[in-house]
Amino acid sequence: MQYLTQWRMLLAANLLRSSNSSLMRIAEEVGYQTDTAFSRAFRREYGTPPAAWRRTHAAAVH
């Protein structure tokens, strides 16, 4: 189960970095039914909410 969560979060991080899709859309694409559940899982894995992570990493790319 831990592997699946890590894989989903890796995919989500890639989508957050490379697309402008909404958090809800990304949550659905990586297998979460709600953006709330996705946000909690992402925060556990990366230590920051997905929206904040996106802002930080999008700024680093540009």
Distance bins in CASP14 RR format, pairs under 12 A and 6 or more apart:
PFRMAT RR
TARGET T0000
AUTHOR 0000-0000-0000
RMODE 2
METHOD distances of the structure
MODEL  1
1 7 0 0 0 0 0 1 0 0 0 0 0
1 8 0 0 0 0 0 1 0 0 0 0 0
1 41 0 0 0 0 0 1 0 0 0 0 0
2 8 0 0 0 0 0 1 0 0 0 0 0
2 9 0 0 0 0 0 1 0 0 0 0 0
2 41 0 0 0 0 0 1 0 0 0 0 0
2 44 0 0 0 0 0 1 0 0 0 0 0
2 45 0 0 0 0 0 1 0 0 0 0 0
3 9 0 0 0 0 0 1 0 0 0 0 0
3 10 0 0 0 0 0 1 0 0 0 0 0
4 10 0 0 0 0 0 1 0 0 0 0 0
4 11 0 0 0 0 0 1 0 0 0 0 0
4 30 0 0 0 0 0 1 0 0 0 0 0
4 31 0 0 0 0 1 0 0 0 0 0 0
4 32 0 0 0 0 0 1 0 0 0 0 0
4 41 0 0 0 0 0 1 0 0 0 0 0
4 45 0 0 0 0 0 1 0 0 0 0 0
5 11 0 0 0 0 0 1 0 0 0 0 0
5 12 0 0 0 0 0 1 0 0 0 0 0
5 30 0 0 0 0 1 0 0 0 0 0 0
5 31 0 0 0 0 0 1 0 0 0 0 0
5 32 0 0 0 0 0 1 0 0 0 0 0
5 37 0 0 0 0 0 1 0 0 0 0 0
5 38 0 0 0 0 0 1 0 0 0 0 0
5 40 0 0 0 0 0 1 0 0 0 0 0
5 41 1 0 0 1 0 0 0 0 0 0 0
5 42 0 0 0 0 1 0 0 0 0 0 0
5 44 0 0 0 0 1 0 0 0 0 0 0
5 45 1 0 0 1 0 0 0 0 0 0 0
5 46 0 0 0 0 0 1 0 0 0 0 0
6 12 0 0 0 0 0 1 0 0 0 0 0
6 13 0 0 0 0 0 1 0 0 0 0 0
6 30 0 0 0 0 0 1 0 0 0 0 0
6 41 0 0 0 0 0 1 0 0 0 0 0
6 42 0 0 0 0 0 1 0 0 0 0 0
6 44 0 0 0 0 0 1 0 0 0 0 0
6 45 1 0 0 1 0 0 0 0 0 0 0
6 46 0 0 0 0 0 1 0 0 0 0 0
7 13 0 0 0 0 0 1 0 0 0 0 0
7 14 0 0 0 0 0 1 0 0 0 0 0
7 30 0 0 0 0 1 0 0 0 0 0 0
7 31 0 0 0 0 0 1 0 0 0 0 0
7 41 0 0 0 0 0 1 0 0 0 0 0
7 45 0 0 0 0 0 1 0 0 0 0 0
8 14 0 0 0 0 0 1 0 0 0 0 0
8 15 0 0 0 0 0 1 0 0 0 0 0
8 26 0 0 0 0 0 1 0 0 0 0 0
8 27 0 0 0 0 1 0 0 0 0 0 0
8 28 0 0 0 0 0 1 0 0 0 0 0
8 29 0 0 0 0 1 0 0 0 0 0 0
8 30 1 0 1 0 0 0 0 0 0 0 0
8 31 1 0 0 1 0 0 0 0 0 0 0
8 32 1 0 0 1 0 0 0 0 0 0 0
8 37 0 0 0 0 0 1 0 0 0 0 0
8 38 0 0 0 0 1 0 0 0 0 0 0
8 41 1 0 0 1 0 0 0 0 0 0 0
8 42 0 0 0 0 1 0 0 0 0 0 0
8 44 0 0 0 0 0 1 0 0 0 0 0
8 45 0 0 0 0 1 0 0 0 0 0 0
8 50 0 0 0 0 0 1 0 0 0 0 0
9 15 0 0 0 0 0 1 0 0 0 0 0
9 16 0 0 0 0 0 1 0 0 0 0 0
9 26 0 0 0 0 0 1 0 0 0 0 0
9 27 0 0 0 0 0 1 0 0 0 0 0
9 30 1 0 0 1 0 0 0 0 0 0 0
9 31 0 0 0 0 0 1 0 0 0 0 0
9 32 0 0 0 0 0 1 0 0 0 0 0
9 38 0 0 0 0 1 0 0 0 0 0 0
9 39 0 0 0 0 0 1 0 0 0 0 0
9 40 0 0 0 0 0 1 0 0 0 0 0
9 41 1 0 0 1 0 0 0 0 0 0 0
9 42 1 0 0 1 0 0 0 0 0 0 0
9 43 0 0 0 0 0 1 0 0 0 0 0
9 44 0 0 0 0 1 0 0 0 0 0 0
9 45 1 0 1 0 0 0 0 0 0 0 0
9 46 1 0 0 1 0 0 0 0 0 0 0
9 47 0 0 0 0 0 1 0 0 0 0 0
9 48 0 0 0 0 0 1 0 0 0 0 0
9 50 0 0 0 0 1 0 0 0 0 0 0
9 53 0 0 0 0 0 1 0 0 0 0 0
10 16 0 0 0 0 0 1 0 0 0 0 0
10 17 0 0 0 0 0 1 0 0 0 0 0
10 30 0 0 0 0 1 0 0 0 0 0 0
10 42 0 0 0 0 0 1 0 0 0 0 0
10 45 0 0 0 0 1 0 0 0 0 0 0
10 46 0 0 0 0 0 1 0 0 0 0 0
11 17 0 0 0 0 0 1 0 0 0 0 0
11 18 0 0 0 0 0 1 0 0 0 0 0
11 19 0 0 0 0 0 1 0 0 0 0 0
11 21 0 0 0 0 0 1 0 0 0 0 0
11 26 0 0 0 0 1 0 0 0 0 0 0
11 27 0 0 0 0 0 1 0 0 0 0 0
11 28 0 0 0 0 0 1 0 0 0 0 0
11 29 1 0 0 1 0 0 0 0 0 0 0
11 30 1 0 1 0 0 0 0 0 0 0 0
11 31 0 0 0 0 1 0 0 0 0 0 0
11 32 0 0 0 0 0 1 0 0 0 0 0
11 38 0 0 0 0 0 1 0 0 0 0 0
11 41 0 0 0 0 0 1 0 0 0 0 0
11 42 0 0 0 0 0 1 0 0 0 0 0
11 45 0 0 0 0 0 1 0 0 0 0 0
12 18 0 0 0 0 0 1 0 0 0 0 0
12 19 0 0 0 0 0 1 0 0 0 0 0
12 21 0 0 0 0 0 1 0 0 0 0 0
12 23 0 0 0 0 1 0 0 0 0 0 0
12 25 0 0 0 0 0 1 0 0 0 0 0
12 26 1 0 1 0 0 0 0 0 0 0 0
12 27 1 0 0 1 0 0 0 0 0 0 0
12 28 0 0 0 0 0 1 0 0 0 0 0
12 29 1 0 0 1 0 0 0 0 0 0 0
12 30 1 0 1 0 0 0 0 0 0 0 0
12 31 0 0 0 0 1 0 0 0 0 0 0
12 32 0 0 0 0 1 0 0 0 0 0 0
12 35 0 0 0 0 0 1 0 0 0 0 0
12 37 0 0 0 0 0 1 0 0 0 0 0
12 38 1 0 0 1 0 0 0 0 0 0 0
12 39 0 0 0 0 0 1 0 0 0 0 0
12 41 0 0 0 0 1 0 0 0 0 0 0
12 42 1 0 0 1 0 0 0 0 0 0 0
12 43 0 0 0 0 0 1 0 0 0 0 0
12 45 0 0 0 0 1 0 0 0 0 0 0
12 46 0 0 0 0 1 0 0 0 0 0 0
12 49 0 0 0 0 0 1 0 0 0 0 0
12 50 1 0 0 1 0 0 0 0 0 0 0
12 51 0 0 0 0 0 1 0 0 0 0 0
12 53 0 0 0 0 1 0 0 0 0 0 0
12 54 0 0 0 0 1 0 0 0 0 0 0
12 57 0 0 0 0 0 1 0 0 0 0 0
13 19 0 0 0 0 0 1 0 0 0 0 0
13 26 0 0 0 0 1 0 0 0 0 0 0
13 30 0 0 0 0 1 0 0 0 0 0 0
13 38 0 0 0 0 0 1 0 0 0 0 0
13 41 0 0 0 0 0 1 0 0 0 0 0
13 42 0 0 0 0 1 0 0 0 0 0 0
13 45 0 0 0 0 1 0 0 0 0 0 0
13 46 1 0 0 1 0 0 0 0 0 0 0
13 47 0 0 0 0 0 1 0 0 0 0 0
13 48 0 0 0 0 0 1 0 0 0 0 0
13 50 0 0 0 0 1 0 0 0 0 0 0
13 53 1 0 0 1 0 0 0 0 0 0 0
13 54 0 0 0 0 1 0 0 0 0 0 0
13 56 0 0 0 0 0 1 0 0 0 0 0
13 57 1 0 0 1 0 0 0 0 0 0 0
13 58 0 0 0 0 0 1 0 0 0 0 0
14 21 0 0 0 0 0 1 0 0 0 0 0
14 26 0 0 0 0 1 0 0 0 0 0 0
14 29 0 0 0 0 0 1 0 0 0 0 0
14 30 0 0 0 0 1 0 0 0 0 0 0
14 53 0 0 0 0 0 1 0 0 0 0 0
14 54 0 0 0 0 0 1 0 0 0 0 0
14 57 0 0 0 0 0 1 0 0 0 0 0
15 21 1 0 0 1 0 0 0 0 0 0 0
15 22 0 0 0 0 0 1 0 0 0 0 0
15 23 0 0 0 0 1 0 0 0 0 0 0
15 25 0 0 0 0 1 0 0 0 0 0 0
15 26 1 0 1 0 0 0 0 0 0 0 0
15 27 0 0 0 0 1 0 0 0 0 0 0
15 28 0 0 0 0 0 1 0 0 0 0 0
15 29 1 0 0 1 0 0 0 0 0 0 0
15 30 1 0 0 1 0 0 0 0 0 0 0
15 31 0 0 0 0 0 1 0 0 0 0 0
15 38 0 0 0 0 0 1 0 0 0 0 0
15 42 0 0 0 0 0 1 0 0 0 0 0
15 50 0 0 0 0 1 0 0 0 0 0 0
15 53 0 0 0 0 0 1 0 0 0 0 0
15 54 0 0 0 0 1 0 0 0 0 0 0
15 57 0 0 0 0 0 1 0 0 0 0 0
16 22 0 0 0 0 0 1 0 0 0 0 0
16 23 0 0 0 0 1 0 0 0 0 0 0
16 25 0 0 0 0 0 1 0 0 0 0 0
16 26 1 0 0 1 0 0 0 0 0 0 0
16 27 0 0 0 0 0 1 0 0 0 0 0
16 29 0 0 0 0 0 1 0 0 0 0 0
16 30 0 0 0 0 0 1 0 0 0 0 0
16 38 0 0 0 0 0 1 0 0 0 0 0
16 39 0 0 0 0 0 1 0 0 0 0 0
16 42 0 0 0 0 1 0 0 0 0 0 0
16 46 0 0 0 0 1 0 0 0 0 0 0
16 48 0 0 0 0 0 1 0 0 0 0 0
16 49 0 0 0 0 0 1 0 0 0 0 0
16 50 1 0 1 0 0 0 0 0 0 0 0
16 51 0 0 0 0 1 0 0 0 0 0 0
16 52 0 0 0 0 0 1 0 0 0 0 0
16 53 1 0 0 1 0 0 0 0 0 0 0
16 54 1 0 1 0 0 0 0 0 0 0 0
16 55 0 0 0 0 1 0 0 0 0 0 0
16 56 0 0 0 0 0 1 0 0 0 0 0
16 57 1 0 0 1 0 0 0 0 0 0 0
16 58 0 0 0 0 1 0 0 0 0 0 0
16 61 0 0 0 0 0 1 0 0 0 0 0
17 26 0 0 0 0 0 1 0 0 0 0 0
17 46 0 0 0 0 0 1 0 0 0 0 0
17 50 0 0 0 0 0 1 0 0 0 0 0
17 53 0 0 0 0 1 0 0 0 0 0 0
17 54 1 0 0 1 0 0 0 0 0 0 0
17 55 0 0 0 0 0 1 0 0 0 0 0
17 56 0 0 0 0 0 1 0 0 0 0 0
17 57 1 0 1 0 0 0 0 0 0 0 0
17 58 1 0 0 1 0 0 0 0 0 0 0
17 59 0 0 0 0 0 1 0 0 0 0 0
17 60 0 0 0 0 1 0 0 0 0 0 0
17 61 1 0 0 1 0 0 0 0 0 0 0
17 62 0 0 0 0 0 1 0 0 0 0 0
18 26 0 0 0 0 0 1 0 0 0 0 0
18 54 0 0 0 0 0 1 0 0 0 0 0
18 57 0 0 0 0 1 0 0 0 0 0 0
18 58 0 0 0 0 1 0 0 0 0 0 0
18 61 0 0 0 0 1 0 0 0 0 0 0
19 25 0 0 0 0 1 0 0 0 0 0 0
19 26 1 0 0 1 0 0 0 0 0 0 0
19 29 0 0 0 0 1 0 0 0 0 0 0
19 54 0 0 0 0 1 0 0 0 0 0 0
19 58 0 0 0 0 0 1 0 0 0 0 0
20 26 0 0 0 0 0 1 0 0 0 0 0
20 54 0 0 0 0 1 0 0 0 0 0 0
20 58 0 0 0 0 1 0 0 0 0 0 0
21 27 0 0 0 0 1 0 0 0 0 0 0
21 28 0 0 0 0 1 0 0 0 0 0 0
21 29 1 0 0 1 0 0 0 0 0 0 0
21 30 0 0 0 0 0 1 0 0 0 0 0
21 35 0 0 0 0 0 1 0 0 0 0 0
21 50 0 0 0 0 0 1 0 0 0 0 0
21 54 0 0 0 0 0 1 0 0 0 0 0
22 28 0 0 0 0 1 0 0 0 0 0 0
22 29 0 0 0 0 0 1 0 0 0 0 0
22 35 0 0 0 0 1 0 0 0 0 0 0
22 38 0 0 0 0 0 1 0 0 0 0 0
22 50 0 0 0 0 0 1 0 0 0 0 0
22 51 0 0 0 0 0 1 0 0 0 0 0
22 54 0 0 0 0 0 1 0 0 0 0 0
23 29 0 0 0 0 0 1 0 0 0 0 0
23 30 0 0 0 0 0 1 0 0 0 0 0
23 32 0 0 0 0 1 0 0 0 0 0 0
23 34 0 0 0 0 0 1 0 0 0 0 0
23 35 1 0 1 0 0 0 0 0 0 0 0
23 36 0 0 0 0 1 0 0 0 0 0 0
23 37 0 0 0 0 0 1 0 0 0 0 0
23 38 1 0 0 1 0 0 0 0 0 0 0
23 39 1 0 0 1 0 0 0 0 0 0 0
23 42 0 0 0 0 1 0 0 0 0 0 0
23 49 0 0 0 0 1 0 0 0 0 0 0
23 50 1 0 1 0 0 0 0 0 0 0 0
23 51 1 0 0 1 0 0 0 0 0 0 0
23 52 0 0 0 0 0 1 0 0 0 0 0
23 53 0 0 0 0 0 1 0 0 0 0 0
23 54 0 0 0 0 1 0 0 0 0 0 0
24 30 0 0 0 0 0 1 0 0 0 0 0
24 31 0 0 0 0 0 1 0 0 0 0 0
24 32 0 0 0 0 1 0 0 0 0 0 0
24 33 0 0 0 0 0 1 0 0 0 0 0
24 34 1 0 0 1 0 0 0 0 0 0 0
24 35 1 0 1 0 0 0 0 0 0 0 0
24 36 0 0 0 0 1 0 0 0 0 0 0
24 37 0 0 0 0 0 1 0 0 0 0 0
24 38 0 0 0 0 1 0 0 0 0 0 0
24 39 0 0 0 0 0 1 0 0 0 0 0
24 50 0 0 0 0 0 1 0 0 0 0 0
24 51 0 0 0 0 0 1 0 0 0 0 0
25 31 0 0 0 0 0 1 0 0 0 0 0
25 32 0 0 0 0 0 1 0 0 0 0 0
25 35 0 0 0 0 1 0 0 0 0 0 0
25 38 0 0 0 0 0 1 0 0 0 0 0
25 50 0 0 0 0 0 1 0 0 0 0 0
26 32 0 0 0 0 1 0 0 0 0 0 0
26 35 0 0 0 0 1 0 0 0 0 0 0
26 38 1 0 0 1 0 0 0 0 0 0 0
26 39 0 0 0 0 0 1 0 0 0 0 0
26 41 0 0 0 0 0 1 0 0 0 0 0
26 42 0 0 0 0 1 0 0 0 0 0 0
26 50 1 0 0 1 0 0 0 0 0 0 0
26 51 0 0 0 0 0 1 0 0 0 0 0
26 53 0 0 0 0 0 1 0 0 0 0 0
26 54 0 0 0 0 1 0 0 0 0 0 0
27 33 1 0 0 1 0 0 0 0 0 0 0
27 34 1 0 0 1 0 0 0 0 0 0 0
27 35 1 0 1 0 0 0 0 0 0 0 0
27 36 0 0 0 0 1 0 0 0 0 0 0
27 37 1 0 0 1 0 0 0 0 0 0 0
27 38 1 1 0 0 0 0 0 0 0 0 0
27 39 1 0 0 1 0 0 0 0 0 0 0
27 40 0 0 0 0 0 1 0 0 0 0 0
27 41 0 0 0 0 1 0 0 0 0 0 0
27 42 0 0 0 0 1 0 0 0 0 0 0
27 50 0 0 0 0 1 0 0 0 0 0 0
27 51 0 0 0 0 0 1 0 0 0 0 0
28 34 0 0 0 0 1 0 0 0 0 0 0
28 35 0 0 0 0 1 0 0 0 0 0 0
28 37 0 0 0 0 0 1 0 0 0 0 0
28 38 0 0 0 0 1 0 0 0 0 0 0
29 35 0 0 0 0 0 1 0 0 0 0 0
29 38 0 0 0 0 1 0 0 0 0 0 0
30 37 0 0 0 0 0 1 0 0 0 0 0
30 38 1 0 0 1 0 0 0 0 0 0 0
30 39 0 0 0 0 0 1 0 0 0 0 0
30 41 0 0 0 0 1 0 0 0 0 0 0
30 42 0 0 0 0 1 0 0 0 0 0 0
30 45 0 0 0 0 0 1 0 0 0 0 0
30 50 0 0 0 0 0 1 0 0 0 0 0
31 37 0 0 0 0 1 0 0 0 0 0 0
31 38 0 0 0 0 1 0 0 0 0 0 0
31 41 0 0 0 0 0 1 0 0 0 0 0
32 38 1 1 0 0 0 0 0 0 0 0 0
32 39 0 0 0 0 1 0 0 0 0 0 0
32 40 0 0 0 0 1 0 0 0 0 0 0
32 41 1 0 0 1 0 0 0 0 0 0 0
32 42 0 0 0 0 1 0 0 0 0 0 0
32 50 0 0 0 0 0 1 0 0 0 0 0
33 41 0 0 0 0 0 1 0 0 0 0 0
34 40 0 0 0 0 1 0 0 0 0 0 0
34 41 0 0 0 0 0 1 0 0 0 0 0
35 41 0 0 0 0 0 1 0 0 0 0 0
35 42 0 0 0 0 1 0 0 0 0 0 0
35 49 0 0 0 0 0 1 0 0 0 0 0
35 50 0 0 0 0 1 0 0 0 0 0 0
35 51 0 0 0 0 1 0 0 0 0 0 0
36 42 0 0 0 0 0 1 0 0 0 0 0
36 43 0 0 0 0 0 1 0 0 0 0 0
36 49 0 0 0 0 0 1 0 0 0 0 0
36 50 0 0 0 0 0 1 0 0 0 0 0
37 43 0 0 0 0 0 1 0 0 0 0 0
37 44 0 0 0 0 0 1 0 0 0 0 0
37 50 0 0 0 0 0 1 0 0 0 0 0
38 44 0 0 0 0 0 1 0 0 0 0 0
38 45 0 0 0 0 0 1 0 0 0 0 0
38 46 0 0 0 0 0 1 0 0 0 0 0
38 49 0 0 0 0 0 1 0 0 0 0 0
38 50 1 0 0 1 0 0 0 0 0 0 0
38 51 0 0 0 0 0 1 0 0 0 0 0
38 53 0 0 0 0 0 1 0 0 0 0 0
39 45 0 0 0 0 0 1 0 0 0 0 0
39 46 0 0 0 0 0 1 0 0 0 0 0
39 47 0 0 0 0 0 1 0 0 0 0 0
39 48 0 0 0 0 0 1 0 0 0 0 0
39 49 1 0 1 0 0 0 0 0 0 0 0
39 50 1 0 1 0 0 0 0 0 0 0 0
39 51 0 0 0 0 1 0 0 0 0 0 0
39 52 0 0 0 0 0 1 0 0 0 0 0
39 53 0 0 0 0 0 1 0 0 0 0 0
39 54 0 0 0 0 0 1 0 0 0 0 0
40 46 0 0 0 0 0 1 0 0 0 0 0
40 47 0 0 0 0 0 1 0 0 0 0 0
40 49 0 0 0 0 1 0 0 0 0 0 0
40 50 0 0 0 0 0 1 0 0 0 0 0
41 47 0 0 0 0 0 1 0 0 0 0 0
41 49 0 0 0 0 0 1 0 0 0 0 0
41 50 0 0 0 0 1 0 0 0 0 0 0
42 48 0 0 0 0 1 0 0 0 0 0 0
42 49 1 0 0 1 0 0 0 0 0 0 0
42 50 1 0 1 0 0 0 0 0 0 0 0
42 51 0 0 0 0 1 0 0 0 0 0 0
42 52 0 0 0 0 1 0 0 0 0 0 0
42 53 1 0 0 1 0 0 0 0 0 0 0
42 54 0 0 0 0 0 1 0 0 0 0 0
43 49 1 0 1 0 0 0 0 0 0 0 0
43 50 1 0 0 1 0 0 0 0 0 0 0
43 51 0 0 0 0 0 1 0 0 0 0 0
43 52 0 0 0 0 1 0 0 0 0 0 0
43 53 0 0 0 0 1 0 0 0 0 0 0
44 50 0 0 0 0 0 1 0 0 0 0 0
45 53 0 0 0 0 1 0 0 0 0 0 0
46 52 0 0 0 0 1 0 0 0 0 0 0
46 53 1 0 1 0 0 0 0 0 0 0 0
46 54 0 0 0 0 0 1 0 0 0 0 0
46 56 0 0 0 0 0 1 0 0 0 0 0
46 57 0 0 0 0 0 1 0 0 0 0 0
47 53 0 0 0 0 1 0 0 0 0 0 0
47 56 0 0 0 0 0 1 0 0 0 0 0
48 54 0 0 0 0 1 0 0 0 0 0 0
48 55 0 0 0 0 1 0 0 0 0 0 0
48 56 1 0 0 1 0 0 0 0 0 0 0
48 57 0 0 0 0 0 1 0 0 0 0 0
49 55 0 0 0 0 1 0 0 0 0 0 0
49 56 0 0 0 0 0 1 0 0 0 0 0
50 56 0 0 0 0 0 1 0 0 0 0 0
50 57 0 0 0 0 0 1 0 0 0 0 0
50 58 0 0 0 0 0 1 0 0 0 0 0
51 57 0 0 0 0 0 1 0 0 0 0 0
51 58 0 0 0 0 0 1 0 0 0 0 0
52 58 0 0 0 0 0 1 0 0 0 0 0
52 59 0 0 0 0 0 1 0 0 0 0 0
53 59 0 0 0 0 0 1 0 0 0 0 0
53 60 0 0 0 0 0 1 0 0 0 0 0
54 60 0 0 0 0 0 1 0 0 0 0 0
54 61 0 0 0 0 0 1 0 0 0 0 0
55 61 0 0 0 0 0 1 0 0 0 0 0
55 62 0 0 0 0 0 1 0 0 0 0 0
56 62 0 0 0 0 0 1 0 0 0 0 0
END
